[in-house]
Amino acid sequence: MFNKINNYLEKIYKFSGYVAAVFLIFIAIFILLGVLSRIFGFYIRGLSEYSGYCMAASTFFALAYTFGEGGHIRITLFLEKLNEKFRKIVEIWCLLIATIFSGYLAFYFIKMLIISYEFKERSEGADEILIWIPQSPLALGSSILFMCIFHHLFKCIYKND
């Protein structure tokens, strides 16, 4: 059963990486549209804001995928110097701290999203989009990161080395 859950979660992290790539493509499209609009003399409202929103969304969706692939800066140089038993304790401690901080981050992004939705806040940019719309990918991406780190903590605690 754990292998099924593990495979399902890994697919979620990979899908999150694909979503991040799609947002990167949107950034390129918005920048290209901005350049072309200047060349041909027309203006499209909010392109720079949309590029920023896509950058934030891409960053947060990529966090879980990158963590799962081992792309984040880790303490592996330090952990390699420790003996097997103490290494597992330190790794569990680090993952526990990361789980707490990522959970805190996800909680407050979701709280911020709910408040923005309830008060119908709008952006201060030229487009005046409802701010909860670009905040949604940040809340979802940080929640997936929390799930990913908690998943790795669980695997570290229960792996049979």
N, C-alpha and C positions, 0 to 999 in steps of 0.2 A: 504494500500500500504506500509506503514511504517513497518507493521508486516512482510510482505513478504521480504522486504529488510533486516530487522533485522534477520530473520531466515536464509536467504542466507549468510549474513556476519558471523553469528554464525557457520554455516557449514564450511566456509572458515577457521575460527580460529581453529575449531576442526580438520580439515584436515591438517592444519599447524602443529598441535600437533602430528598427526600421522606421518607426514613427519619427524619431529624431532626424533620420536622414531625409524624410519627406519635408520636415520643417526647414532643413538646410536648403533643399531645392527651392522652397518658397522664398527664402531669403535671397537667393540668387535671382529669382524671377522678379521680386520687388525691386531689387537694386537695378536690374536691367531695365525694368519699366521706368524707373526714375531717371536713368541716363537717357533713354529714348525720348521720354517726355520733354526733357530739357532741349534735346537736339531738334525735335519737331515742334516745339513751342506750345505745348499744352501742359496742363497741370492736373495731376491726380492726387486728391487729398489723402493724407495719412499714410503714404508709402513708407516714410521713415519710421513711423510708429509701428506699422505692421511688420517691418523688418525687425524692429526691436522685440516685438511680441514673439515673433518666430524664433529669434535667437534665444530668448528665455525658455520657450517651450522645448526647443531642440536640446538645450543644455540639461534641463531637468529630465527629459525622457531618456537622454543618453546616460544619466548617472547610474541607473540600475544595470544596464547592459555592460557598461564599462567596469563596474564593480564586479559583476559576475565573471567577466573575462580577465580580471586581475590587472586592469589598466590604471587603477588609481594608485597613488603613492602609498605604499604600505611599509611596514616595518620589517620586511623580510630579511634585510641585512642584519638587523638586530636579532631576529628570531633564529636565524641560522646558527648563531653562536651559542644558543642555549641547548641544554640537554633535552631529550624527548619529553619528559614529564613536565618540566618547567615551561617548555615552549608551548605546550597545549594550554597550560594555565594562563600564560601571558596572552596568548591568542584569544582565548575565551574572554579574558578581561577587556581586551581591546575591542572585540566585537560587541561586547555588552555595552561599553561606553558609546560606540558608534550607533548601536541600536537605540539607545536612550536619546542621543542627539538627533538622529534622523526621525525618530518618532515625535520628538518635540517640534522639529521643523515641519513635518507633515501635519501635525495637529494645528499649528498656527497658520499654515497656508490654507487649510480647510476652514478654519475659523475666519480668516481674512476674506475668503471667498464667500462665505455665508453672509458676513456683514455687508460686503459690497453688493451682494444680491438683494438683501433686504432693504438697503438704503438707495438702491438704484443709482449707484455712483457711476459717473462717466469720466472718461479720460480727459486730460487737459489739452490733448492734441487737436489737430485740425479736424479730425473725424468724429470726435466725441462719442466713441464707442462705449457701450456699457462695460465697465472695467472687469466685471466678473468673467466675461468671455475670455480675455487673455490670461486671467488668473487661473482658470480651470486646468489648463495643461500643467501649470506649476504645481498645483495641489495634487493632481493625479501622478505626475512624475515623482514628486517627493514621497507620495504614498507607496509607489512601486519601489523606490529606493529603500524605504523603511522595511517593506516586505522582503526585499532581497537581502538586506543586512541581517534581519532576524532569521531568515532562512539559512544563511551561512553560519550564524551563531548556533542554530539548532543542529546543523550538520557537523559543526566542529565539536559540539558537546557529545554527540552520539556516534561519531565515527569510530570504527574499530581499528585503531592502529596497533 
